[in-house]
């Protein structure tokens, strides 16, 4: 029984780490798109 609890703790900790990585990359991607788009528009204006 203790092995089962330990297994669930391990799985939950891995899922938490995975969720944090997804959240950070998602926020980073969103900010990157927000910052990138104005630069693209200004480059088109210069050309």
Secondary structure, DSSP 8 states (H G I E B T S, - for coil): -HHHHHHHHHHHHHHHHHHHHHHHHHHHHHHHHHHHHHHHHHHHHH-
